[in-house]
Amino acid sequence: MLTVNAEHLNPLDSDADLALLAERIETMRGRKEFFVKGTSL
């Protein structure tokens, strides 16, 4: 499960944000992870 803080992320209007989110999903290592744009939590 990937929990995403979308406060500074707009994958609907930004191709770069969509690519960033897709990359994060592809590189998940655990069963639960958190994603905040601009950090590595």
N, CA, C and O atoms as a Tinker XYZ file with bonds, in Angstrom:
   164  protein
     1  N      0.852000   -1.156000    0.000000    73     2
     2  CA     0.000000    0.000000    0.000000    64     1     3
     3  C      0.903000    1.225000    0.000000    63     2     4     5
     4  O      1.854000    1.308000    0.777000    81     3
     5  N      0.604000    2.155000   -0.860000    73     3     6
     6  CA     1.341000    3.406000   -0.923000    64     5     7
     7  C      0.406000    4.528000   -0.495000    63     6     8     9
     8  O     -0.614000    4.774000   -1.138000    81     7
     9  N      0.757000    5.206000    0.589000    73     7    10
    10  CA     0.007000    6.365000    1.047000    64     9    11
    11  C      0.674000    7.595000    0.455000    63    10    12    13
    12  O      1.876000    7.801000    0.628000    81    11
    13  N     -0.108000    8.416000   -0.245000    73    11    14
    14  CA     0.448000    9.567000   -0.961000    64    13    15
    15  C     -0.103000   10.862000   -0.375000    63    14    16    17
    16  O     -1.317000   11.043000   -0.275000    81    15
    17  N      0.800000   11.759000    0.011000    73    15    18
    18  CA     0.411000   13.109000    0.396000    64    17    19
    19  C      0.367000   13.915000   -0.901000    63    18    20    21
    20  O      1.406000   14.198000   -1.497000    81    19
    21  N     -0.824000   14.278000   -1.329000    73    19    22
    22  CA    -0.994000   14.948000   -2.622000    64    21    23
    23  C     -1.049000   16.468000   -2.506000    63    22    24    25
    24  O     -1.486000   17.143000   -3.438000    81    23
    25  N     -0.612000   17.010000   -1.373000    73    23    26
    26  CA    -0.654000   18.459000   -1.182000    64    25    27
    27  C      0.148000   19.192000   -2.251000    63    26    28    29
    28  O     -0.276000   20.246000   -2.726000    81    27
    29  N      1.303000   18.648000   -2.636000    73    27    30
    30  CA     2.154000   19.287000   -3.642000    64    29    31
    31  C      2.330000   18.405000   -4.872000    63    30    32    33
    32  O      3.307000   18.549000   -5.606000    81    31
    33  N      1.397000   17.500000   -5.099000    73    31    34
    34  CA     1.483000   16.555000   -6.204000    64    33    35
    35  C      0.183000   16.622000   -6.999000    63    34    36    37
    36  O     -0.903000   16.535000   -6.425000    81    35
    37  N      0.291000   16.776000   -8.324000    73    35    38
    38  CA    -0.899000   16.858000   -9.163000    64    37    39
    39  C     -0.704000   15.994000  -10.408000    63    38    40    41
    40  O     -0.413000   16.513000  -11.485000    81    39
    41  N     -0.866000   14.672000  -10.261000    73    39    42
    42  CA    -0.635000   13.788000  -11.394000    64    41    43
    43  C     -1.678000   13.924000  -12.514000    63    42    44    45
    44  O     -1.450000   13.443000  -13.624000    81    43
    45  N     -2.795000   14.559000  -12.243000    73    43    46
    46  CA    -3.810000   14.740000  -13.289000    64    45    47
    47  C     -3.434000   15.843000  -14.269000    63    46    48    49
    48  O     -3.744000   15.754000  -15.457000    81    47
    49  N     -2.772000   16.873000  -13.778000    73    47    50
    50  CA    -2.431000   18.019000  -14.635000    64    49    51
    51  C     -0.950000   18.109000  -14.971000    63    50    52    53
    52  O     -0.566000   18.907000  -15.826000    81    51
    53  N     -0.116000   17.317000  -14.325000    73    51    54
    54  CA     1.328000   17.399000  -14.539000    64    53    55
    55  C      1.882000   16.035000  -14.946000    63    54    56    57
    56  O      1.855000   15.082000  -14.167000    81    55
    57  N      2.384000   15.959000  -16.175000    73    55    58
    58  CA     2.987000   14.703000  -16.640000    64    57    59
    59  C      4.196000   14.327000  -15.782000    63    58    60    61
    60  O      4.447000   13.145000  -15.546000    81    59
    61  N      4.940000   15.326000  -15.319000    73    59    62
    62  CA     6.114000   15.064000  -14.477000    64    61    63
    63  C      5.696000   14.449000  -13.137000    63    62    64    65
    64  O      6.351000   13.530000  -12.644000    81    63
    65  N      4.605000   14.956000  -12.549000    73    63    66
    66  CA     4.115000   14.398000  -11.284000    64    65    67
    67  C      3.590000   12.983000  -11.487000    63    66    68    69
    68  O      3.793000   12.117000  -10.636000    81    67
    69  N      2.919000   12.743000  -12.609000    73    67    70
    70  CA     2.421000   11.408000  -12.904000    64    69    71
    71  C      3.580000   10.427000  -13.060000    63    70    72    73
    72  O      3.524000    9.311000  -12.544000    81    71
    73  N      4.626000   10.839000  -13.766000    73    71    74
    74  CA     5.797000    9.988000  -13.945000    64    73    75
    75  C      6.486000    9.727000  -12.611000    63    74    76    77
    76  O      6.942000    8.614000  -12.353000    81    75
    77  N      6.561000   10.745000  -11.769000    73    75    78
    78  CA     7.170000   10.596000  -10.449000    64    77    79
    79  C      6.388000    9.591000   -9.605000    63    78    80    81
    80  O      6.981000    8.739000   -8.944000    81    79
    81  N      5.078000    9.689000   -9.627000    73    79    82
    82  CA     4.232000    8.763000   -8.871000    64    81    83
    83  C      4.366000    7.340000   -9.404000    63    82    84    85
    84  O      4.471000    6.397000   -8.620000    81    83
    85  N      4.362000    7.171000  -10.722000    73    83    86
    86  CA     4.527000    5.843000  -11.322000    64    85    87
    87  C      5.878000    5.241000  -10.953000    63    86    88    89
    88  O      5.965000    4.054000  -10.642000    81    87
    89  N      6.933000    6.055000  -10.985000    73    87    90
    90  CA     8.266000    5.567000  -10.613000    64    89    91
    91  C      8.291000    5.124000   -9.162000    63    90    92    93
    92  O      8.895000    4.106000   -8.825000    81    91
    93  N      7.631000    5.891000   -8.306000    73    91    94
    94  CA     7.597000    5.554000   -6.876000    64    93    95
    95  C      6.878000    4.226000   -6.655000    63    94    96    97
    96  O      7.303000    3.414000   -5.834000    81    95
    97  N      5.806000    4.013000   -7.380000    73    95    98
    98  CA     5.058000    2.751000   -7.267000    64    97    99
    99  C      5.927000    1.582000   -7.731000    63    98   100   101
   100  O      5.955000    0.529000   -7.095000    81    99
   101  N      6.631000    1.777000   -8.840000    73    99   102
   102  CA     7.472000    0.708000   -9.395000    64   101   103
   103  C      8.646000    0.352000   -8.486000    63   102   104   105
   104  O      9.126000   -0.781000   -8.515000    81   103
   105  N      9.109000    1.302000   -7.684000    73   103   106
   106  CA    10.290000    1.050000   -6.854000    64   105   107
   107  C      9.955000    0.760000   -5.394000    63   106   108   109
   108  O     10.843000    0.753000   -4.542000    81   107
   109  N      8.687000    0.522000   -5.106000    73   107   110
   110  CA     8.302000    0.192000   -3.723000    64   109   111
   111  C      9.041000   -1.053000   -3.268000    63   110   112   113
   112  O      9.161000   -2.028000   -4.010000    81   111
   113  N      9.531000   -1.005000   -2.044000    73   111   114
   114  CA    10.268000   -2.135000   -1.495000    64   113   115
   115  C      9.492000   -2.875000   -0.405000    63   114   116   117
   116  O      9.719000   -4.065000   -0.184000    81   115
   117  N      8.598000   -2.196000    0.261000    73   115   118
   118  CA     7.881000   -2.803000    1.369000    64   117   119
   119  C      6.398000   -2.933000    1.080000    63   118   120   121
   120  O      5.914000   -2.569000    0.009000    81   119
   121  N      5.696000   -3.461000    2.065000    73   119   122
   122  CA     4.247000   -3.617000    1.907000    64   121   123
   123  C      3.512000   -2.308000    2.132000    63   122   124   125
   124  O      2.446000   -2.081000    1.560000    81   123
   125  N      4.094000   -1.429000    2.981000    73   123   126
   126  CA     3.501000   -0.124000    3.262000    64   125   127
   127  C      4.571000    0.934000    3.133000    63   126   128   129
   128  O      5.653000    0.811000    3.707000    81   127
   129  N      4.268000    1.972000    2.379000    73   127   130
   130  CA     5.202000    3.081000    2.233000    64   129   131
   131  C      4.410000    4.383000    2.157000    63   130   132   133
   132  O      3.219000    4.394000    1.843000    81   131
   133  N      5.100000    5.468000    2.451000    73   131   134
   134  CA     4.525000    6.795000    2.396000    64   133   135
   135  C      5.285000    7.606000    1.362000    63   134   136   137
   136  O      6.499000    7.455000    1.224000    81   135
   137  N      4.581000    8.464000    0.635000    73   135   138
   138  CA     5.216000    9.286000   -0.373000    64   137   139
   139  C      4.777000   10.732000   -0.224000    63   138   140   141
   140  O      3.587000   11.048000   -0.242000    81   139
   141  N      5.767000   11.600000   -0.076000    73   139   142
   142  CA     5.529000   13.044000   -0.040000    64   141   143
   143  C      6.471000   13.639000   -1.066000    63   142   144   145
   144  O      7.683000   13.448000   -0.963000    81   143
   145  N      5.955000   14.351000   -2.048000    73   143   146
   146  CA     6.780000   14.919000   -3.110000    64   145   147
   147  C      7.889000   15.787000   -2.506000    63   146   148   149
   148  O      7.636000   16.663000   -1.679000    81   147
   149  N      9.108000   15.523000   -2.940000    73   147   150
   150  CA    10.243000   16.304000   -2.489000    64   149   151
   151  C     10.948000   15.751000   -1.265000    63   150   152   153
   152  O     11.905000   16.355000   -0.781000    81   151
   153  N     10.488000   14.599000   -0.749000    73   151   154
   154  CA    11.132000   13.977000    0.411000    64   153   155
   155  C     11.368000   12.507000    0.116000    63   154   156   157
   156  O     10.862000   11.969000   -0.868000    81   155
   157  N     12.119000   11.884000    0.953000    73   155   158
   158  CA    12.335000   10.435000    0.817000    64   157   159
   159  C     11.994000    9.761000    2.131000    63   158   160   161
   160  O     12.880000    9.303000    2.851000    81   159
   161  N     10.699000    9.701000    2.443000    73   159   162
   162  CA    10.222000    9.054000    3.679000    64   161   163
   163  C     10.213000    7.563000    3.532000    63   162   164
   164  O      9.843000    6.853000    4.467000    81   163
